Each structure stands twice: as structure tokens, then as C-alpha cells.
Amino acid sequence: MRLSDLERPFICTSLADRSVEETIASLKRAEYQGARAFEVHLPLLDVPDRKVIAELTAATAAPMYATCRRGTFYELLGAGGSVDLTDAERTGVLLDAVEAGFDGVDVELDAFDPTGGPDEFSAGAIRRYADDPDAPLAQVSDDPDAVERQRAFVDAVHERDADVMLSAHTYRHLDPDDAVAIAERMTDRGADLCKIVGVDRDMDEAVDTIQGHLRLNEADTAPYSLMAIGDPSRIVRPISPMLGSAWVFAQPDLRPGGFHSWPLVENAREVLRRVDWRVAHDPHRP
């Protein structure tokens, strides 16, 4: 099943374990709690071969998509080391993952034209980047050559009957116009799903992000998920499907060094089950 075939909104779990056995255990725990899609970070599993990927994909009938972030991104997940691959190599790894059985991939909106970001992926560095009025939106590129290569990569994934999630961790607060413009770029480049991540430093900015949801509901874009880094996201993330997000990221348990602002799968499930989340504008429903 492809991600785009799932009934929306759905709960997605990003698996951040360091072994296949632990990954499958977390996957099943999340699935039993209500998760319906899974993200696998290939570098955390040392970029598994086809045999290992087959073991992973056999563990569930739910869609599973692959991610391979660049540089020291995995510091955010408490992992050391750096992904020392070019963007051409990273996208090649993702195509191999699809051919081995994954149902989709996630790749950044600045693939083939890295735009920078925080000096390191720590809470302090991310806050300093977000506080800098001159810092550009990270992971957003309009370089013509990069855009053409992104479109070619999207086409290659689609030819393999899989979905593409284009993503942008901008490390800046996003006003509603920013969020819509990013989703429009992603849609124009062929994305099946749009993942947009800003930074909310206080509740006023969280309200701004909610306004971004409302604007996105009116926009002609692919199904999206808008979220933010920062403490206010503890409130906004669980209710984001009520505002128009096609999915919400949630985790099966809390761990030292983990994303404690993410809701637990069981909590996200209960919000969706017990609250009338249907919105007046719902362009993502078939």
C-alpha cells in the first residue's frame, strides 16, 4: 500500500532505533497502538541491504518509507556521526530502498542544492538560527538545476510505483504565506505528500502556525503536514489533523534524548477517536 492510499488523517511513527530487531519491536508496538505508516531512517541501520529491508517490510502491511538525511542531522535523534554522502548518492540510496520494497521516500526540498541551516542540530543552535532575522529558510531551494533534478528523482520514484514526500525543515518560524509557498513548490515538483517544519518559540507563533493550516486548507496543494519545533508544538501537533494536516507524527514510547514534544501514538489516537476533528474545509479527502 502506498502512503497516498491511506485514509486521512493517519498517524505516522518515525522509527529511530539502531538495530533491525529494535526497529521491528517499535514498529509493532506503534502499530498495535494505532500507527498506520512508518518512517525508517536508513543511516541509523547502517543503510540496510535488500535482505534486511525485506525483513523490515515483512513486519507490517502498513506503508513504510525511507529517509536518508545529510550531514549531522541524526544528532537530533541522539545518534553520533555524520552522513557523508553527496545528494546524488543519498537519492541513489533512496531509489535502491524503493526497489528493495519500501513504499516511498522522503527527500528535502533543497536536494542537489544544500542551503545550510544551524551549525549543529541541538536545541540551542536551532534557537539561535531561528532568532537570526537574516538566516534563510533552510532546506528550500529554487535553483533551476536542482529543481530539475528533484523532478527527475520524483519521476524515478513514481516509475517504481512508490510515493515521494518532499520535506523542508526550515529552522525558522513560518508565517502562513511561507507555509503555503513551500507547499506549492513541493506540489509543483511532483510531491505526493508535503512535510513542512518551522520553529515556534512561543504561543503567539503557535497561533501563527495554526493560521498556516487554515491557509493551506484553502490552497491547491498535495496533502500536507505542517508542524513546528519548539515547546508550543506539544499542543499543536496532536490537534494538527483537526486543522487540515493529513497525518501526525507520534511515537510509541518516550526515551532519553527523544522527541518529547511528539505525542505518543496512543494519545494521538485518542484525540482522533474522541474529538470531532472534521473541519469545514477538507480538500484532502477523496
Backbone torsions as a table, in degrees:
resi	resn	phi	psi	omega
1	MET	NA	138.2	177.1
2	ARG	-87.3	155.5	177.4
3	LEU	-56.6	-38.9	-177.7
4	SER	-70.1	-10.4	177.5
5	ASP	-88.5	-12.8	-177.0
6	LEU	-68.4	144.2	171.6
7	GLU	-66.6	134.8	-177.5
8	ARG	-108.2	146.8	0.1
9	PRO	-79.5	155.8	178.2
10	PHE	-131.6	166.4	178.8
11	ILE	-102.4	130.6	179.3
12	CYS	-119.0	138.0	176.4
13	THR	-112.2	129.9	174.8
14	SER	-92.7	115.7	-173.9
15	LEU	-87.8	122.2	-173.5
16	ALA	-121.8	27.9	179.5
17	ASP	-81.8	167.3	-173.6
18	ARG	-109.0	3.1	176.5
19	SER	-140.3	158.1	179.8
20	VAL	-63.0	-41.7	-178.2
21	GLU	-62.7	-44.5	178.8
22	GLU	-67.5	-37.2	179.0
23	THR	-62.7	-45.5	179.9
24	ILE	-65.6	-38.4	178.6
25	ALA	-62.9	-44.3	178.4
26	SER	-65.4	-40.0	178.7
27	LEU	-58.5	-49.6	-177.2
28	LYS	-66.6	-38.9	178.3
29	ARG	-60.9	-45.5	179.4
30	ALA	-66.3	-39.6	-179.1
31	GLU	-63.7	-43.3	179.0
32	TYR	-64.7	-27.0	179.6
33	GLN	-84.1	-15.2	176.3
34	GLY	130.2	1.1	176.8
35	ALA	-68.4	144.2	-176.6
36	ARG	-123.8	1.2	176.9
37	ALA	-154.2	157.1	-173.9
38	PHE	-140.5	137.6	173.9
39	GLU	-105.1	132.6	177.6
40	VAL	-117.6	123.7	176.9
41	HIS	-87.0	103.7	-173.5
42	LEU	-57.5	-41.5	-179.0
43	PRO	-61.1	-30.1	179.5
44	LEU	-66.9	-19.6	177.7
45	LEU	-109.3	22.7	179.4
46	ASP	58.1	36.2	-179.7
47	VAL	50.3	81.1	-172.8
48	PRO	-62.5	150.7	177.0
49	ASP	-82.7	-179.9	-173.7
50	ARG	-62.7	-35.2	179.9
51	LYS	-64.0	-44.1	179.6
52	VAL	-68.7	-40.4	178.0
53	ILE	-61.6	-39.7	177.4
54	ALA	-62.0	-37.4	177.4
55	GLU	-65.2	-39.8	178.8
56	LEU	-66.7	-50.8	-175.1
57	THR	-69.6	-22.2	177.5
58	ALA	-75.0	-12.7	-175.2
59	ALA	-77.5	-14.2	-177.4
60	THR	-155.0	153.8	172.5
61	ALA	-91.3	-4.5	-179.4
62	ALA	-75.4	152.8	177.8
63	PRO	-61.4	140.7	179.0
64	MET	-131.8	126.9	-179.5
65	TYR	-121.2	155.1	-173.0
66	ALA	-104.5	145.3	176.2
67	THR	-132.7	143.1	175.7
68	CYS	-141.7	87.6	-177.6
69	ARG	-73.2	158.1	-178.6
70	ARG	-93.9	163.7	171.1
71	GLY	60.7	-139.0	-175.7
72	THR	-98.4	25.4	-177.9
73	PHE	-52.3	-36.3	-172.2
74	TYR	-73.7	0.0	166.7
75	GLU	-58.9	-32.2	177.9
76	LEU	-60.3	-27.5	-179.0
77	LEU	-98.8	11.5	179.3
78	GLY	79.3	13.8	-179.3
79	ALA	-100.1	146.0	176.8
80	GLY	-90.9	-179.8	175.1
81	GLY	84.8	177.1	-176.8
82	SER	-135.8	145.8	175.4
83	VAL	-88.7	98.2	-175.0
84	ASP	-94.2	64.2	178.1
85	LEU	-124.2	144.7	171.7
86	THR	-70.8	164.7	178.1
87	ASP	-64.3	-33.4	175.7
88	ALA	-63.2	-39.4	178.6
89	GLU	-70.1	-40.4	-179.9
90	ARG	-64.0	-45.1	178.7
91	THR	-66.8	-30.4	174.2
92	GLY	-64.8	-41.2	176.5
93	VAL	-60.6	-41.2	-179.7
94	LEU	-67.1	-40.2	176.2
95	LEU	-62.9	-41.3	177.1
96	ASP	-60.4	-39.3	-179.8
97	ALA	-63.9	-39.9	177.6
98	VAL	-64.9	-44.1	179.7
99	GLU	-63.8	-26.2	-179.8
100	ALA	-85.6	-8.6	174.5
101	GLY	134.7	-6.7	176.8
102	PHE	-69.2	152.9	-175.1
103	ASP	-92.6	-4.8	-179.8
104	GLY	179.9	180.0	-179.9
105	VAL	-140.7	160.0	172.0
106	ASP	-121.6	126.5	177.4
107	VAL	-138.3	149.7	-172.8
108	GLU	-75.1	155.4	179.7
109	LEU	-76.7	-1.6	172.4
110	ASP	-115.2	21.9	175.5
111	ALA	-55.7	136.4	-179.1
112	PHE	74.9	1.4	174.9
113	ASP	-154.3	68.5	-175.7
114	PRO	-54.8	132.5	-174.5
115	THR	-105.4	3.8	178.3
116	GLY	88.9	-155.4	-175.2
117	GLY	149.1	-159.1	180.0
118	PRO	-60.0	154.8	178.2
119	ASP	-63.9	-33.9	176.0
120	GLU	-146.5	162.7	-175.1
121	PHE	-99.2	64.3	174.3
122	SER	-116.6	163.6	-178.9
123	ALA	-59.6	-41.1	-179.1
124	GLY	-65.5	-44.1	-179.0
125	ALA	-66.9	-38.6	178.2
126	ILE	-64.9	-40.6	178.8
127	ARG	-65.1	-42.2	179.4
128	ARG	-62.8	-38.9	178.7
129	TYR	-65.4	-44.7	-179.3
130	ALA	-64.9	-29.7	-179.1
131	ASP	-78.8	-14.2	-176.9
132	ASP	-83.1	110.6	-176.8
133	PRO	-65.9	-17.1	-178.9
134	ASP	-95.7	-5.2	-179.5
135	ALA	-72.2	131.8	179.9
136	PRO	-76.3	163.7	171.8
137	LEU	-64.2	118.9	179.4
138	ALA	-74.0	156.8	176.1
139	GLN	58.9	30.4	174.1
140	VAL	-132.1	113.8	179.7
141	SER	-126.2	141.4	173.4
142	ASP	-117.5	16.2	177.4
143	ASP	-59.6	125.1	-174.0
144	PRO	-57.0	-41.8	-179.8
145	ASP	-66.0	-41.7	179.0
146	ALA	-64.5	-42.5	179.4
147	VAL	-60.3	-42.9	179.8
148	GLU	-63.7	-40.7	179.0
149	ARG	-69.1	-35.4	175.6
150	GLN	-62.3	-45.2	179.5
151	ARG	-62.0	-39.9	178.8
152	ALA	-64.6	-38.9	177.8
153	PHE	-65.4	-44.4	177.8
154	VAL	-58.2	-44.7	178.5
155	ASP	-60.6	-40.3	-179.1
156	ALA	-64.5	-39.3	177.2
157	VAL	-66.7	-43.7	179.4
158	HIS	-62.9	-36.1	177.5
159	GLU	-62.7	-22.6	178.7
160	ARG	-96.5	15.7	175.6
161	ASP	59.8	44.7	178.4
162	ALA	-133.7	166.7	-176.7
163	ASP	-99.2	157.2	175.5
164	VAL	-121.1	125.5	169.2
165	MET	-102.3	114.8	171.9
166	LEU	-88.6	136.0	-173.8
167	SER	-131.2	155.8	176.0
168	ALA	-145.2	107.8	169.8
169	HIS	-90.2	96.1	-168.4
170	THR	-80.8	-23.3	-178.3
171	TYR	59.5	21.4	173.7
172	ARG	-131.2	154.2	170.5
173	HIS	-67.5	138.2	-177.5
174	LEU	-107.9	122.7	170.4
175	ASP	-80.1	166.6	-175.4
176	PRO	-54.8	-38.9	179.2
177	ASP	-62.5	-40.2	177.3
178	ASP	-59.0	-48.3	-176.0
179	ALA	-61.1	-44.9	-179.7
180	VAL	-65.7	-42.7	-178.7
181	ALA	-62.9	-37.7	178.4
182	ILE	-67.2	-44.8	179.2
183	ALA	-63.0	-36.6	178.3
184	GLU	-65.6	-41.2	176.1
185	ARG	-59.4	-47.7	-178.4
186	MET	-59.4	-45.1	-179.4
187	THR	-63.6	-43.1	179.8
188	ASP	-61.7	-30.3	-178.4
189	ARG	-89.2	3.3	171.4
190	GLY	104.2	9.2	-177.6
191	ALA	-61.3	140.5	170.5
192	ASP	-85.6	-27.9	-179.7
193	LEU	-143.2	145.9	-178.7
194	CYS	-118.0	123.8	176.5
195	LYS	-111.9	118.3	-173.9
196	ILE	-124.7	123.2	-174.8
197	VAL	-126.3	122.5	175.3
198	GLY	-112.1	-159.1	176.0
199	VAL	-132.7	126.5	174.6
200	ASP	-114.6	115.9	-176.4
201	ARG	-92.6	-16.6	179.1
202	ASP	-155.0	176.5	-174.9
203	MET	-69.7	-28.7	175.5
204	ASP	-61.0	-41.5	178.0
205	GLU	-69.4	-32.4	176.3
206	ALA	-63.4	-39.2	176.5
207	VAL	-63.8	-37.3	175.8
208	ASP	-60.1	-41.5	178.4
209	THR	-65.1	-38.4	175.7
210	ILE	-61.1	-40.8	175.8
211	GLN	-61.5	-34.9	175.7
212	GLY	-60.9	-39.8	175.5
213	HIS	-58.6	-46.8	-177.3
214	LEU	-62.8	-38.7	177.5
215	ARG	-67.7	-40.2	179.8
216	LEU	-64.7	-32.4	177.9
217	ASN	-64.4	-25.4	179.2
218	GLU	-90.4	-12.2	-174.7
219	ALA	-86.4	154.0	178.8
220	ASP	-92.3	78.7	-177.7
221	THR	-129.8	168.4	173.1
222	ALA	-65.9	159.6	176.2
223	PRO	-51.4	139.6	-171.7
224	TYR	-130.9	164.8	164.4
225	SER	-133.7	120.2	178.0
226	LEU	-106.6	128.9	-178.7
227	MET	-147.4	176.3	-178.5
228	ALA	-143.4	153.0	169.3
229	ILE	-88.0	140.1	179.3
230	GLY	130.0	156.3	-176.2
231	ASP	-56.3	-38.7	179.9
232	PRO	-59.5	-20.0	-179.0
233	SER	-67.4	-17.5	176.2
234	ARG	-57.3	-31.8	-179.5
235	ILE	-87.5	-43.5	-171.6
236	VAL	-76.4	-38.4	-176.2
237	ARG	-55.3	-50.0	-176.7
238	PRO	-63.5	-26.9	-178.3
239	ILE	-97.2	0.3	-174.8
240	SER	-58.2	-34.4	176.3
241	PRO	-62.9	-28.6	177.8
242	MET	-68.8	-22.0	-177.5
243	LEU	-95.8	-9.2	176.9
244	GLY	131.5	-12.8	178.5
245	SER	-61.8	136.5	-178.8
246	ALA	-74.2	-20.5	177.5
247	TRP	-153.8	165.7	175.6
248	VAL	-131.0	135.5	175.0
249	PHE	-80.2	134.9	178.2
250	ALA	-146.5	161.0	-175.7
251	GLN	-123.6	149.9	-177.4
252	PRO	-75.3	-20.8	179.3
253	ASP	-159.2	170.1	178.1
254	LEU	-102.1	137.5	-177.6
255	ARG	-134.4	152.8	175.9
256	PRO	-56.0	131.2	179.6
257	GLY	80.0	2.9	-177.2
258	GLY	-85.4	-175.4	179.0
259	PHE	-84.7	85.4	-174.9
260	HIS	-74.0	-9.7	175.3
261	SER	-81.7	-13.3	177.1
262	TRP	-76.6	141.2	174.3
263	PRO	-70.6	156.8	169.5
264	LEU	-71.6	153.0	179.2
265	VAL	-56.5	-45.7	-176.8
266	GLU	-64.6	-32.3	177.8
267	ASN	-71.4	-44.5	177.5
268	ALA	-60.8	-40.0	178.7
269	ARG	-61.8	-42.9	-177.9
270	GLU	-68.4	-35.9	176.1
271	VAL	-60.4	-46.8	-179.2
272	LEU	-67.1	-32.9	-176.0
273	ARG	-80.0	-34.3	-169.9
274	ARG	-103.2	-9.6	-178.1
275	VAL	-117.0	139.8	177.2
276	ASP	-76.2	93.8	-172.6
277	TRP	-89.4	-1.7	-176.0
278	ARG	-62.5	131.7	-176.8
279	VAL	-104.1	160.1	-178.2
280	ALA	-66.6	-35.7	-179.5
281	HIS	-110.1	114.4	-175.9
282	ASP	-135.8	68.4	-176.4
283	PRO	-71.5	-11.1	-176.2
284	HIS	-85.8	-9.1	179.7
285	ARG	-87.6	130.4	-178.2
286	PRO	-58.3	NA	NA
